[in-house]
Every structure is written in C-alpha cells, then in structure tokens.
Amino acid sequence: MKGWNKIISRAIPLLRINVDTDAIIPSREMKKVSKRGLSEGLFAGWRYLSNESRNLNSDFILNDPYYNDAQILLSGDNFGCGSSREHAVWALHEYGIRVIIAPSFGAIFYKNCIRNGVLPIILNEEIIAKLDNGKVEINLEEQRINESIGFGITVADKEMLLQGLDDIDLNLKHMGQINSFEEADRKKRAWAYISDIL
C-alpha cells in the first residue's frame, strides 16, 4: 500500500445518511476473492439503471464527468454501517477514493478504511456542506482541510496512512523486540517450543 500526505481533489457530494456496506458494494458484486476488480460494483445499485445492462444512471453523482478522478467523498451520518465487509473499502480504494468525510462512520468500516489507505474524517454537516464547492485540499500531516479546518486522528492511524502500512507492517516494525522476547522465552519455557525439540 502506498502512503500519502496531501490530496487536492474535487469532493463528490454523496450526502446521504446510513449508506451501508451493501449499498457501497452489493453482495452480488463480490465475485472475486481479491481486492481487484471490485470498483466496477461500487454503488452498483445506484450507478447502473440495471444490473444486467450496466447502463449508467445519469442522475447518480459518480456518473457525472465533473467528478472523474475525484479522490474525496462527502457523505452523511453513519457512512459504512451494516455488515463488516471489507470489500466496501476495497471497492472505494480501487475506484480512487482516498478520503471520506462524514459526520459519523460505522465503527468497523472506519477501521477498515485506515487499514486500506483511506482516511475517514469526522466533521459536522455544516462544515461538510461548505466543502461541496470546487477543490478540497487535505493535509494529513497537519490534520487540516483547506488550511483552516482541523480534524482528529490517532497517532497510530495517522502513521499507518502516512507510511502506507497495514497491521502486518506495523508488527514487522517491532521485529527486534519480538525476536528478543522469543529468545528469552525459549530459555524460560523450552517445553513450549516443541518444534525445536523435534
């Protein structure tokens, strides 16, 4: 995964409440076991006039050419609620979304975003409404939007996004400590390491 610090992009105003993971990517769209190829199914129930023809619904915001290559999504309360399917974040990421700004998120969805290189920002509705106006600049290091709006994020989550790390990468950063612990533990509890004996 690639880390990032600054994004300047148009923001797609999908200002709906309770957008659940089944709306983000319907289960019928999850035909693969990899993270690739899921963006086709992103918001499929809203993007297409029918599942069979895949004709685009011109009334749906993601189909507006003005938002081609936009990396920021604005939404309403409780974005990413519903099931814990990580495919929803994979589809958003593959589509090109790097930041989602909403008043609140489903808890599991929020963590899935961080683990997959997408920054979820919590802001109130009034501020979000003002961002629906041209390009938006996100500075992750300074935790600022358009230089004047601050946002919160934990130190660990920020580090993961800046450096492009996932949970495994974070653990690997502590390999020295892990190896030291294991070496000391082998001396104390040799019986626990059967593979060494066999």
C-alpha positions as CSV (number, residue, x, y, z in Angstrom):
1,M,0.0,0.0,0.0
2,K,1.2,3.5,-0.8
3,G,1.4,6.2,1.8
4,W,0.3,9.7,1.2
5,N,0.2,13.1,2.9
6,K,-1.5,15.7,0.7
7,I,-4.5,15.3,-1.6
8,I,-6.1,18.1,-3.7
9,S,-9.2,17.0,-5.4
10,R,-12.8,17.7,-6.1
11,A,-15.1,16.3,-3.4
12,I,-18.0,14.1,-4.5
13,P,-21.2,15.1,-2.6
14,L,-23.0,11.9,-1.9
15,L,-24.8,13.5,1.0
16,R,-27.0,10.6,2.1
17,I,-27.4,9.2,5.6
18,N,-27.0,5.5,6.6
19,V,-25.1,4.5,3.4
20,D,-24.4,0.8,4.4
21,T,-21.8,-1.5,3.1
22,D,-24.4,-3.3,0.9
23,A,-25.1,0.0,-0.9
24,I,-21.4,0.6,-1.2
25,I,-20.9,-2.8,-2.8
26,P,-23.8,-5.1,-3.1
27,S,-23.1,-8.8,-2.2
28,R,-23.9,-9.8,-5.8
29,E,-20.9,-7.7,-6.9
30,M,-18.4,-9.7,-4.8
31,K,-17.5,-12.4,-7.2
32,K,-13.7,-12.3,-6.6
33,V,-11.5,-13.2,-3.6
34,S,-9.0,-10.5,-4.4
35,K,-9.1,-6.7,-3.8
36,R,-9.0,-6.1,-7.6
37,G,-12.0,-5.7,-9.9
38,L,-14.4,-4.5,-7.2
39,S,-14.6,-0.9,-8.3
40,E,-17.0,-1.9,-11.1
41,G,-19.5,-2.9,-8.4
42,L,-19.1,0.3,-6.3
43,F,-22.5,1.7,-5.6
44,A,-23.8,-0.6,-8.4
45,G,-27.5,-0.3,-7.2
46,W,-27.3,3.4,-7.8
47,R,-24.7,3.7,-10.6
48,Y,-26.5,1.5,-13.1
49,L,-30.0,1.5,-14.5
50,S,-30.0,-2.3,-14.4
51,N,-27.5,-4.9,-13.2
52,E,-27.7,-6.8,-16.5
53,S,-27.1,-3.9,-19.0
54,R,-24.8,-1.8,-16.8
55,N,-26.2,1.3,-18.5
56,L,-25.1,4.3,-16.4
57,N,-27.7,6.2,-14.3
58,S,-27.0,9.8,-15.4
59,D,-28.7,11.1,-12.2
60,F,-26.1,9.4,-9.9
61,I,-23.3,11.7,-8.8
62,L,-20.5,9.3,-9.5
63,N,-21.5,9.2,-13.2
64,D,-21.1,13.0,-13.5
65,P,-17.9,13.6,-15.6
66,Y,-17.2,16.6,-13.4
67,Y,-16.2,14.2,-10.7
68,N,-14.0,11.9,-12.8
69,D,-10.8,11.2,-10.9
70,A,-12.1,12.8,-7.6
71,Q,-10.4,11.3,-4.6
72,I,-12.6,12.7,-1.8
73,L,-16.2,11.6,-1.0
74,L,-18.6,13.6,1.2
75,S,-21.4,11.8,2.8
76,G,-24.0,11.9,5.7
77,D,-24.2,10.3,9.1
78,N,-23.4,6.7,9.7
79,F,-21.5,6.0,6.5
80,G,-20.3,2.4,6.1
81,C,-22.9,1.0,8.6
82,G,-24.2,-2.5,8.2
83,S,-22.1,-5.6,7.7
84,S,-18.4,-5.6,8.3
85,R,-17.5,-6.5,4.7
86,E,-14.0,-5.1,3.9
87,H,-14.9,-5.3,0.2
88,A,-16.7,-2.0,0.6
89,V,-13.4,-0.2,1.4
90,W,-11.5,-2.2,-1.2
91,A,-14.0,-1.1,-3.9
92,L,-13.8,2.6,-2.8
93,H,-9.9,2.4,-2.8
94,E,-9.7,0.8,-6.2
95,Y,-12.1,3.4,-7.6
96,G,-9.7,6.1,-6.4
97,I,-11.3,7.4,-3.2
98,R,-8.6,8.3,-0.6
99,V,-10.7,10.4,1.8
100,I,-14.3,10.1,3.1
101,I,-15.7,12.9,5.1
102,A,-18.9,12.3,7.1
103,P,-20.4,13.2,10.5
104,S,-20.1,9.6,11.6
105,F,-19.0,6.1,10.4
106,G,-19.8,2.5,11.1
107,A,-17.1,1.5,13.6
108,I,-15.7,-1.5,11.7
109,F,-15.9,0.4,8.4
110,Y,-13.8,3.2,10.0
111,K,-11.0,0.8,11.0
112,N,-11.2,-1.0,7.6
113,C,-10.6,2.4,5.9
114,I,-7.4,3.0,7.9
115,R,-6.1,-0.5,7.2
116,N,-6.6,0.0,3.5
117,G,-5.2,3.5,2.9
118,V,-8.4,5.5,3.1
119,L,-8.7,8.4,5.5
120,P,-12.1,8.7,7.2
121,I,-12.7,12.2,8.6
122,I,-15.4,13.1,11.0
123,L,-16.9,16.6,10.6
124,N,-20.3,18.1,11.3
125,E,-22.8,18.5,8.5
126,E,-22.5,22.3,8.2
127,I,-18.8,22.1,7.5
128,I,-19.2,19.2,5.1
129,A,-21.8,21.3,3.1
130,K,-19.3,24.1,2.7
131,L,-16.7,21.6,1.2
132,D,-19.1,20.9,-1.7
133,N,-17.6,23.8,-3.7
134,G,-14.7,23.2,-6.0
135,K,-11.4,21.5,-5.0
136,V,-10.6,20.5,-1.4
137,E,-7.1,20.1,0.0
138,I,-6.4,17.5,2.6
139,N,-3.1,17.7,4.6
140,L,-2.8,14.6,6.7
141,E,0.4,15.5,8.4
142,E,-1.0,18.8,9.6
143,Q,-4.5,17.4,10.1
144,R,-6.0,20.3,8.1
145,I,-8.6,20.7,5.3
146,N,-8.2,23.8,3.1
147,E,-5.7,25.1,5.8
148,S,-8.5,26.3,8.1
149,I,-10.4,23.2,9.1
150,G,-8.8,20.8,11.6
151,F,-9.7,17.1,12.0
152,G,-8.8,14.4,14.5
153,I,-7.0,11.1,14.0
154,T,-5.0,8.9,16.4
155,V,-1.2,8.9,16.1
156,A,-1.2,5.2,15.1
157,D,-3.8,5.6,12.4
158,K,-2.0,8.7,11.0
159,E,1.3,6.8,10.9
160,M,-0.4,3.9,9.0
161,L,-1.7,6.2,6.3
162,L,1.4,8.4,6.0
163,Q,3.7,5.4,5.6
164,G,1.3,3.2,3.7
165,L,1.3,0.5,6.4
166,D,-1.2,-2.2,7.3
167,D,-1.4,-4.2,10.5
168,I,1.3,-6.7,9.5
169,D,3.7,-3.9,8.5
170,L,3.1,-2.3,12.0
171,N,4.0,-5.6,13.7
172,L,7.1,-6.0,11.5
173,K,8.4,-2.7,12.7
174,H,8.8,-4.3,16.1
175,M,10.6,-7.5,14.9
176,G,13.7,-6.7,17.1
177,Q,11.5,-6.7,20.2
178,I,9.6,-9.7,19.1
179,N,12.7,-11.7,18.4
180,S,14.3,-10.6,21.8
181,F,11.1,-11.7,23.6
182,E,11.0,-15.1,21.8
183,E,14.7,-15.8,22.5
184,A,14.2,-15.0,26.3
185,D,11.0,-17.1,26.4
186,R,12.7,-20.1,24.7
187,K,15.2,-20.1,27.6
188,K,12.5,-19.9,30.2
189,R,9.9,-22.3,28.6
190,A,11.8,-24.6,26.3
191,W,8.9,-27.1,26.6
192,A,6.6,-24.6,24.8
193,Y,8.7,-24.8,21.6
194,I,8.2,-28.4,20.6
195,S,9.3,-27.7,17.0
196,D,12.8,-27.0,18.4
197,I,12.9,-30.4,20.1
198,L,11.6,-32.5,17.1
